[in-house]
Amino acid sequence: MTDDDLEILKEHRRKELKARQKAYQWKNYAEGWPCCLNVDSIFDLDSNIEFSCTRTKSFTGLLIYQGATHLLSGFLARPTSWRSLDEMRSIFSRTKGRDIGTCLALPTPPSQLKASPIPTNPTVIAWCRGTNRDGALTSSHLLVPEYVASHWQEDAFFGYQFLNGNNPIVIRNCLVLPEKFPVTQEMVADSLGKDTTLSKEMKEGHIFIVDYELLQGIPAGTIHGRQQYVAAPLCLLHQDASGHLRPIAIQLSQMPGPSSPIFLPSDDEWDWLLAKTWVRNADFYSHQVITHLLRTHLFGEVFAVATLRQLPTCHPLFKLLIPHFRFTLHINTLARTVLINPGGVIDKGSGVTHEGLLLILRRGMEKVTYTSLCLPEDIKARGVSFIPNYHYRDDGMRLWEAINRFVSGIVAFYYTDNAAVQSDMELQAWVMDIFTNGFLGRTSSGMPSSLKTVAELNKFLTMVMFTCSAQHAAVNNGQYDLGAYLPNAPSSMRHPPPEEKGKAFLQHFLDTVPEVDTTANILVALILLSSRLEDIKLLGHYPEERFTEAEPRRLIRTFQRELEDIHDHIEERNYRAELRYNYMNPQEIENSISI
């Protein structure tokens, strides 16, 4: 409170915070989870943090419509296996607004067009390119679910999703194989090609690993009274000379042995396909519970509640941050009452019990570090700085740097030196509240409990804003696109992981992935979570104009221009791409976690 010298102004700030701390209290939702806002339903929310009337109408209307659409199609009334892989396409081909599109003539790149003809709907981002009779480039656009349905069996697309799918933060460079994953040179020689070895490829940084150890021992539930199953697989991937990432070995448990074979691309087609599908099922849990729920929604709520409790309205950091928490407390409260609650959508449609969901998140919470929430450090720590075609990393770094420049300008205007940071008791209380109630006082997380320098403040604020905007967009907006075709992201598995090779076949596969009604239940949620609703505020747009000084306003305009440049860069790249990566396009990123 160093900027207010008059005692009456200091007292006003104290009274405001006292009232806020009474209105916005913490509660423990579950053991080992971050604390959350102490309300039982959306009807207990303060009017200042509720959905607007426009948002409420579009949110409930879309949910009712999509549910009715699927019910009329008969999907929700079929507790049976799918008849074929092709039949699985029918569930998304009937969804409103997602029909296969027409051809577009694109004689010039988007950057040279005054108004690009390329649709900005994130679902319409797969292109089949060619030329017409006049030699102009044409693109017939496909829905991403259609692209997925056509390519999901391909190893290259399987690998692509670890870079640019819904869960792009789990892949790591592998320099040494873990003992629990005894892959040998003989196993992968054919996959690696001639004139190289597994050891050589690891030394050169071309081998990557994904380990779902957090799922080991997670209790599986039942659907329609039938036991479901959960695996904790490991997957080894190789970056080939062309830059493509492909799986070369999969083990479906954390314990190697005769009953846990290592599956290979050279195995029977259905053995290999089923092994990859088990990995996709594990990735579903990892993405939904850790990457999406914990690392964006729950941490976003922590940042929001701490801001409301510790920073008065006149504080410059309140002005900076509050737009990035718009509707977050409402959507999270709704999630706790209909999505992740016992008997909720996830409980009914996934293979883990409610207790299993709580345990996965608690384990994920124990692993979260401050470094992993800061994109530049996370990229370096995972050893993925140089892998090609990693659009999440490239777009994310541009956004991180733009946010950091914006934040640094704001901080420099209000904090002249490190002493100003240290003496701001409201700021220090805010950071401590996040550390204590969000990260449960766990020093091993590396999350700071105080900030001592301007540089530390810049980094912390950048992390908060990035998490609540770009990171959430990256892991949320593609859920329908990549999950609508069931085998690419199955929410449950109805047979146990295979303990030997040579037993898989088509009908066994159809009887392992979720049945029709389970698919429909999950898909309704994915459609809603991936939809662009009304009354949104895109990243960098601050119509409330909370800042009155000229310099912060100038910084906002500069930030907006930088976001436009990032948008143009992404559109230019997407123009040449077979599959557009648009989830971190500033025109698809909201300021806050509001869906």
C-alpha positions in Angstrom: 0.0 0.0 0.0 3.0 2.3 -0.5 1.3 4.4 -3.1 -1.3 5.8 -0.6 0.0 8.2 1.9 -3.3 9.3 3.4 -4.5 7.2 6.3 -8.1 7.5 5.1 -7.2 5.9 1.8 -5.3 3.1 3.5 -8.3 2.4 5.7 -10.6 2.3 2.7 -8.3 -0.4 1.1 -8.3 -2.4 4.4 -12.1 -2.3 4.6 -12.5 -3.3 1.0 -10.2 -6.3 1.5 -11.9 -7.3 4.8 -15.3 -7.3 3.0 -13.9 -9.3 0.1 -12.2 -11.9 2.4 -15.5 -12.4 4.0 -17.3 -12.8 0.7 -14.7 -15.0 -1.0 -13.5 -17.7 1.4 -11.5 -20.8 0.7 -12.6 -24.4 1.2 -11.1 -27.8 0.7 -12.8 -29.7 -2.1 -10.8 -32.9 -1.6 -7.6 -34.0 0.1 -4.5 -32.9 -1.7 -6.4 -30.7 -4.1 -5.9 -26.9 -4.4 -8.4 -25.0 -2.3 -11.4 -23.5 -4.1 -14.1 -20.9 -3.6 -16.4 -21.8 -0.7 -19.8 -22.1 -2.5 -22.0 -25.1 -3.0 -23.6 -24.1 -6.3 -23.7 -21.4 -8.9 -26.7 -20.0 -7.1 -24.4 -19.0 -4.2 -22.1 -16.9 -6.4 -21.8 -13.2 -6.0 -23.3 -11.3 -8.9 -19.9 -9.8 -9.8 -18.5 -13.2 -10.7 -21.5 -14.9 -12.3 -22.0 -15.5 -16.0 -23.6 -12.6 -17.8 -27.2 -13.2 -19.0 -25.9 -13.5 -22.6 -23.4 -16.2 -21.6 -25.9 -18.1 -19.5 -28.4 -18.2 -22.3 -25.9 -19.5 -24.9 -24.3 -22.0 -22.5 -27.5 -23.7 -21.4 -29.1 -23.5 -24.8 -26.2 -25.2 -26.5 -26.1 -28.0 -23.9 -29.8 -28.7 -24.3 -29.6 -28.6 -28.1 -26.7 -31.0 -28.4 -28.2 -33.4 -25.9 -31.5 -33.5 -27.8 -29.7 -33.9 -31.1 -27.9 -37.0 -29.9 -31.0 -38.4 -28.2 -33.0 -38.0 -31.4 -30.2 -39.8 -33.2 -30.6 -42.7 -30.8 -27.0 -42.7 -29.5 -27.8 -42.1 -25.9 -30.2 -45.0 -25.9 -27.7 -47.6 -27.1 -25.7 -49.3 -24.3 -24.0 -51.6 -26.9 -20.8 -51.8 -28.8 -20.4 -49.9 -32.1 -21.1 -52.1 -35.1 -18.0 -50.9 -37.0 -15.3 -48.3 -37.1 -17.1 -46.5 -39.9 -20.3 -46.2 -37.8 -18.4 -44.2 -35.2 -18.2 -41.3 -37.8 -22.0 -40.9 -37.7 -22.0 -39.4 -34.2 -20.1 -36.3 -35.2 -21.3 -36.0 -38.8 -24.9 -35.1 -37.6 -23.8 -32.3 -35.3 -25.1 -28.9 -36.2 -22.5 -26.6 -37.8 -20.0 -29.2 -38.4 -20.8 -30.4 -42.0 -18.2 -31.2 -44.5 -17.4 -28.0 -46.4 -16.9 -26.8 -49.9 -13.9 -25.9 -52.0 -12.2 -22.5 -51.7 -10.1 -20.9 -54.3 -7.0 -19.5 -52.6 -4.8 -17.7 -55.3 -2.8 -15.8 -52.7 -1.6 -16.4 -49.1 -3.7 -15.2 -46.2 -1.2 -12.4 -45.3 -1.8 -10.8 -48.8 -5.6 -10.9 -48.5 -7.6 -8.0 -47.1 -10.1 -10.5 -45.7 -8.9 -14.1 -45.6 -11.5 -16.6 -47.0 -10.1 -19.2 -44.6 -12.7 -19.9 -41.9 -11.6 -19.2 -38.4 -13.8 -21.8 -36.8 -11.2 -24.0 -35.1 -13.0 -27.2 -36.1 -12.7 -26.5 -39.9 -8.9 -26.8 -40.1 -8.0 -29.8 -42.2 -7.3 -29.1 -45.9 -7.0 -31.1 -49.1 -4.9 -28.9 -51.4 -4.8 -28.9 -55.2 -5.1 -26.6 -58.2 -8.1 -25.7 -60.3 -8.1 -25.4 -64.1 -6.8 -21.8 -63.9 -3.8 -23.0 -61.8 -5.1 -21.4 -58.6 -4.5 -23.2 -55.3 -7.7 -24.7 -53.9 -8.5 -26.2 -50.6 -11.5 -28.4 -49.8 -11.9 -28.1 -46.0 -12.7 -31.1 -43.9 -13.7 -31.2 -40.3 -10.9 -32.2 -38.0 -12.9 -35.2 -36.7 -13.1 -36.4 -40.3 -9.4 -36.0 -40.6 -8.9 -37.8 -37.4 -11.2 -40.7 -38.5 -9.1 -41.0 -41.7 -5.7 -40.8 -40.0 -6.0 -42.1 -36.4 -4.4 -45.5 -37.2 -1.3 -43.9 -38.7 1.8 -43.8 -36.5 2.8 -40.3 -37.7 -0.6 -38.8 -36.6 -0.3 -40.7 -33.3 3.1 -39.0 -32.7 1.9 -35.7 -34.0 -0.7 -35.4 -31.2 2.0 -35.5 -28.5 3.2 -32.2 -30.0 0.1 -30.5 -31.1 -2.9 -32.4 -29.6 -4.8 -31.7 -26.5 -2.0 -32.9 -24.2 1.2 -31.4 -25.6 3.1 -31.2 -22.3 3.8 -34.8 -21.4 6.4 -35.8 -24.0 10.0 -35.7 -22.9 13.4 -36.3 -24.5 14.8 -39.7 -23.5 18.6 -40.0 -23.1 18.5 -43.2 -21.0 15.8 -45.8 -20.9 14.2 -46.4 -17.5 14.8 -49.9 -16.1 11.0 -50.5 -16.1 10.9 -50.2 -19.9 13.5 -52.7 -21.2 13.4 -51.9 -24.9 16.2 -53.5 -26.9 18.0 -52.6 -30.1 16.6 -55.7 -31.7 13.0 -54.7 -31.0 13.3 -51.3 -32.7 15.9 -51.9 -35.3 13.3 -52.0 -38.2 11.6 -48.9 -36.9 14.8 -46.9 -36.7 16.1 -47.9 -40.1 19.5 -48.7 -41.4 22.9 -47.3 -40.3 21.7 -46.3 -36.8 21.0 -47.7 -33.4 18.8 -47.0 -30.4 21.8 -45.8 -28.4 22.9 -43.5 -31.2 19.5 -42.0 -31.7 19.2 -41.4 -27.9 22.5 -39.6 -27.9 21.5 -37.4 -30.8 18.2 -36.5 -29.1 15.9 -38.3 -31.4 14.2 -40.6 -28.9 11.3 -39.4 -26.7 9.2 -41.0 -24.0 5.7 -40.5 -22.5 5.2 -42.2 -19.1 1.7 -42.4 -17.5 3.0 -43.7 -14.2 0.4 -41.5 -12.4 -2.3 -44.0 -13.4 -0.6 -47.0 -11.8 -3.1 -48.7 -9.4 -5.9 -46.2 -10.0 -9.2 -47.9 -9.1 -11.4 -48.6 -12.2 -15.1 -48.3 -12.0 -18.1 -49.9 -13.7 -20.4 -48.7 -16.5 -23.7 -50.4 -16.9 -22.6 -52.7 -14.2 -19.6 -53.9 -16.3 -16.1 -53.6 -15.0 -13.8 -51.1 -16.7 -10.0 -51.1 -16.8 -7.2 -48.6 -16.5 -3.6 -49.0 -17.6 -0.4 -47.0 -16.9 1.5 -47.4 -20.2 4.9 -46.2 -21.4 5.5 -45.1 -25.0 8.8 -44.7 -26.8 8.9 -42.5 -29.9 11.4 -41.7 -32.6 11.9 -38.6 -34.6 13.0 -39.7 -38.1 15.1 -37.9 -40.6 12.1 -36.1 -42.1 11.2 -34.8 -38.6 8.1 -37.0 -38.1 7.5 -38.4 -34.7 6.4 -42.1 -34.5 5.9 -44.6 -31.7 8.4 -47.5 -31.8 7.5 -49.4 -28.6 4.6 -49.5 -26.1 4.4 -51.2 -22.7 1.0 -51.2 -21.1 2.1 -51.4 -17.4 4.8 -50.1 -15.2 6.1 -53.6 -14.4 7.9 -55.4 -17.2 7.6 -59.1 -17.5 6.1 -62.0 -19.5 2.5 -60.7 -18.8 3.5 -57.2 -19.9 4.9 -57.5 -23.4 6.4 -54.6 -25.3 4.3 -54.0 -28.4 6.0 -52.9 -31.6 4.9 -51.6 -35.0 6.0 -54.9 -36.5 3.4 -56.8 -34.5 0.0 -57.9 -35.9 -2.0 -54.9 -37.0 -4.7 -55.2 -34.3 -2.1 -55.8 -31.5 -0.3 -52.6 -32.4 -3.5 -50.6 -32.9 -5.0 -51.8 -29.6 -1.7 -50.9 -27.7 -1.8 -47.4 -29.2 -5.5 -47.1 -28.2 -4.6 -47.9 -24.6 -2.1 -45.1 -24.7 -4.8 -42.8 -26.0 -7.0 -43.8 -23.2 -4.3 -43.1 -20.6 -3.8 -39.7 -22.3 -7.5 -39.0 -22.0 -7.2 -39.2 -18.2 -3.8 -37.4 -18.1 -5.2 -34.6 -20.2 -8.6 -34.2 -18.6 -7.6 -34.5 -14.9 -4.0 -33.0 -14.8 -3.3 -30.9 -17.9 -6.8 -29.4 -18.3 -8.6 -29.5 -14.9 -5.7 -29.1 -12.5 -3.2 -27.0 -14.4 -5.6 -24.5 -15.9 -9.1 -24.5 -14.2 -8.1 -25.2 -10.6 -5.0 -23.0 -10.7 -6.9 -20.3 -12.5 -9.4 -20.4 -9.7 -6.7 -20.1 -7.1 -5.3 -17.0 -8.8 -8.8 -15.5 -9.1 -9.8 -16.1 -5.4 -6.4 -14.8 -4.1 -6.7 -11.7 -6.3 -10.2 -10.9 -4.9 -9.1 -11.5 -1.4 -5.7 -9.7 -1.4 -5.7 -6.9 -4.0 -8.0 -3.9 -3.7 -9.7 -2.5 -6.8 -7.3 0.4 -7.1 -4.2 -1.8 -7.1 -2.6 -1.9 -10.5 -2.1 -5.6 -10.4 -5.9 -6.1 -9.7 -6.6 -3.9 -12.8 -4.1 -6.0 -14.8 -5.3 -9.4 -13.7 -9.1 -9.3 -13.0 -10.0 -9.5 -16.8 -8.2 -12.8 -16.9 -10.5 -14.4 -14.3 -13.8 -13.5 -16.0 -16.4 -16.2 -15.5 -13.8 -18.6 -14.1 -15.4 -19.0 -10.7 -18.8 -19.7 -12.3 -17.5 -22.3 -14.7 -15.5 -24.1 -12.0 -18.4 -24.1 -9.6 -20.5 -25.6 -12.4 -17.9 -28.2 -13.1 -17.8 -29.3 -9.4 -21.6 -29.8 -9.5 -22.2 -31.5 -12.8 -18.9 -32.6 -14.4 -16.4 -34.0 -11.8 -18.9 -34.7 -8.9 -19.9 -38.2 -7.9 -22.5 -39.3 -10.5 -21.4 -36.5 -12.9 -20.4 -36.7 -16.5 -16.9 -37.9 -15.9 -17.9 -40.4 -13.3 -20.5 -41.9 -15.6 -18.5 -41.8 -18.8 -15.0 -42.7 -17.8 -13.3 -45.9 -16.7 -12.1 -44.6 -13.3 -14.1 -44.3 -10.1 -14.7 -40.9 -8.5 -12.1 -41.9 -5.9 -9.8 -42.7 -8.8 -10.3 -39.2 -10.3 -9.5 -37.6 -6.9 -6.3 -39.7 -6.6 -5.1 -38.9 -10.1 -5.3 -35.2 -9.5 -3.7 -35.6 -6.0 -0.8 -37.4 -7.6 -0.6 -34.8 -10.3 -0.6 -32.0 -7.7 2.4 -33.6 -6.0 4.3 -33.4 -9.2 3.5 -29.9 -10.3 6.3 -27.4 -10.1 6.6 -23.7 -10.8 9.0 -24.5 -13.6 6.5 -26.7 -15.3 4.0 -23.8 -15.3 6.5 -21.4 -17.0 6.6 -22.4 -20.7 10.2 -21.5 -21.5 11.6 -23.5 -18.5 9.2 -26.4 -19.1 10.3 -26.7 -22.7 13.9 -26.8 -21.7 13.3 -29.2 -18.8 11.5 -31.7 -21.1 14.3 -31.4 -23.7 12.0 -30.5 -26.5 13.5 -27.2 -27.6 14.6 -28.4 -31.1 12.0 -31.0 -32.2 10.4 -29.8 -35.4 6.7 -29.3 -36.1 6.0 -28.5 -32.4 3.5 -25.7 -33.0 2.3 -25.7 -29.4 5.8 -24.7 -28.3 6.4 -22.2 -31.1 3.1 -20.4 -30.8 3.2 -20.7 -27.1 6.6 -19.1 -26.9 5.5 -16.2 -29.0 2.5 -15.6 -26.8 4.6 -16.0 -23.6 7.1 -13.4 -24.8 4.3 -11.0 -25.8 2.6 -11.3 -22.5 5.9 -10.9 -20.7 6.7 -7.7 -22.5 3.3 -6.3 -21.7 3.5 -7.3 -18.1 7.0 -6.0 -17.8 5.9 -2.6 -19.1 3.1 -2.4 -16.6 5.3 -3.5 -13.7 8.0 -1.0 -14.7 5.5 1.8 -14.7 4.3 1.1 -11.1 7.3 -0.5 -9.5 10.5 1.6 -9.8 12.8 -0.9 -8.2 13.1 -4.2 -6.2 12.4 -2.4 -3.0 9.0 -1.3 -4.3 8.1 -5.0 -4.9 9.3 -6.1 -1.4 7.4 -3.3 0.4 4.0 -3.9 -1.3 2.4 -5.9 1.4 -0.8 -6.5 -0.6 1.3 -8.1 -3.4 3.2 -10.2 -0.9 -0.1 -11.3 0.8 -1.4 -12.3 -2.7 1.6 -14.4 -3.5 1.5 -16.1 0.0 -2.3 -16.8 -0.4 -1.6 -18.6 -3.7 1.3 -20.5 -2.2 -0.6 -21.6 0.9 -4.1 -22.3 -0.5 -3.3 -23.1 -4.1 -0.1 -25.1 -3.7 -0.7 -26.2 -0.1 2.5 -24.7 1.2 4.5 -27.3 -0.7 8.1 -25.9 -0.9 9.1 -28.8 -3.2 6.8 -27.2 -5.9 9.2 -24.3 -6.2 6.2 -22.0 -6.1 7.4 -18.7 -4.5 5.8 -17.6 -1.2 7.1 -14.1 -1.7 8.6 -12.0 -4.5 11.7 -10.0 -4.0 12.6 -8.5 -7.4 10.9 -6.9 -10.4 12.1 -9.8 -12.5 10.5 -12.3 -10.2 7.2 -10.3 -10.3 7.3 -10.1 -14.1 7.7 -13.9 -14.4 5.0 -14.7 -11.9 2.5 -12.4 -13.5 3.3 -13.8 -17.0 2.7 -17.3 -15.7 -0.7 -16.4 -14.3 -1.8 -14.6 -17.4 -0.5 -17.3 -19.7 -2.1 -20.1 -17.7 -5.5 -18.4 -17.7 -5.5 -17.6 -21.5 -3.1 -19.3 -23.9 -2.5 -22.5 -22.0 -6.2 -23.1 -21.4 -6.9 -22.5 -25.1 -4.2 -24.9 -26.1 -5.6 -27.8 -23.9 -9.3 -27.0 -24.2 -10.3 -25.8 -27.6 -9.4 -29.0 -29.5 -11.3 -31.5 -27.3 -14.2 -32.0 -29.8 -11.9 -31.9 -32.8 -9.6 -34.6 -31.6 -12.0 -36.6 -29.3 -15.1 -36.8 -31.4 -13.8 -39.9 -33.2 -14.0 -42.4 -30.4 -10.8 -44.6 -30.9 -8.6 -41.5 -30.8 -9.5 -40.6 -27.2 -11.5 -43.4 -25.6 -12.8 -42.4 -22.1 -12.9 -46.0 -20.9 -11.8 -49.5 -21.8 -14.0 -52.6 -21.3 -11.4 -55.3 -21.5 -8.2 -55.5 -19.5 -4.9 -54.7 -21.2 -3.6 -57.6 -23.3 -1.0 -59.8 -21.5 0.1 -61.5 -24.7 0.3 -60.8 -28.4 -1.8 -62.3 -31.2 -5.2 -62.1 -29.4 -6.6 -58.8 -30.8 -9.0 -58.6 -33.7 -11.7 -56.1 -34.9 -14.6 -57.3 -32.8 -12.4 -57.5 -29.7 -11.4 -53.9 -30.4 -15.0 -52.7 -30.7 -15.9 -54.5 -27.5 -13.0 -52.8 -25.7 -13.6 -49.2 -26.5 -16.7 -47.4 -25.0 -20.1 -48.4 -26.0 -22.4 -46.1 -28.0 -24.2 -44.3 -25.2 -21.0 -43.7 -23.2 -19.4 -42.2 -26.3 -22.4 -39.9 -26.7 -22.4 -38.8 -23.1 -18.7 -37.8 -23.2 -19.1 -36.2 -26.6 -21.9 -33.8 -25.5 -19.5 -32.5 -22.8 -16.6 -32.2 -25.4 -18.8 -30.3 -27.8 -19.8 -27.8 -25.1 -16.2 -27.4 -23.7 -14.9 -26.8 -27.2 -17.6 -24.4 -28.4 -17.1 -20.6 -28.7 -20.0 -19.2 -26.7 -21.4 -15.7 -26.8 -20.0 -12.8 -24.7 -16.3 -13.6 -24.9 -13.3 -11.3 -24.5 -10.3 -12.3 -26.6 -6.8 -12.1 -25.2 -5.6 -8.5 -25.0 -9.0 -6.9 -25.2 -9.9 -4.8 -22.1 -13.1 -2.9 -22.8 -13.5 -2.0 -19.1 -10.5 0.4 -19.5 -9.5 0.0 -15.8 -6.2 1.8 -16.4 -6.5 5.6 -16.6 -2.9 6.6 -17.2 -1.5 7.1 -20.7 1.4 4.6 -20.4 -0.6 1.5 -19.5 -3.1 2.3 -22.3 -0.2 2.6 -24.7 1.2 -0.7 -23.5 -2.2 -2.4 -24.1 -2.3 -1.1 -27.7 1.3 -2.4 -28.3 0.2 -5.8 -26.8 -2.7 -5.9 -29.2 -0.5 -5.2 -32.2 1.9 -8.0 -31.2 -1.1 -10.4 -30.9 -2.2 -9.4 -34.4 1.3 -10.2 -35.7 1.2 -13.6 -34.0 -2.2 -14.2 -35.6 -0.8 -13.3 -39.0 2.2 -15.6 -38.5 0.0 -18.5 -37.6 -2.3 -18.0 -40.5 0.6 -17.9 -42.9 1.9 -21.2 -41.6 -1.6 -22.8 -41.6 -2.1 -21.8 -45.2 0.5 -24.4 -46.2 -0.4 -27.0 -43.6 -2.3 -30.2 -44.2 -3.7 -29.9 -40.7 -4.0 -26.4 -39.3 -2.9 -25.8 -35.7 -5.1 -23.0 -34.6 -5.7 -23.5 -30.9 -3.1 -20.8 -29.9 -4.2 -18.3 -32.5 -5.0 -15.1 -30.6 -8.3 -14.9 -32.3 -9.2 -18.2 -30.6 -7.9 -17.4 -27.1 -10.0 -15.9 -24.4 -8.6 -13.6 -21.7 -9.9 -16.1 -19.1 -11.0 -19.6 -18.4 -14.7 -19.2 -19.0 -15.7 -22.6 -20.5 
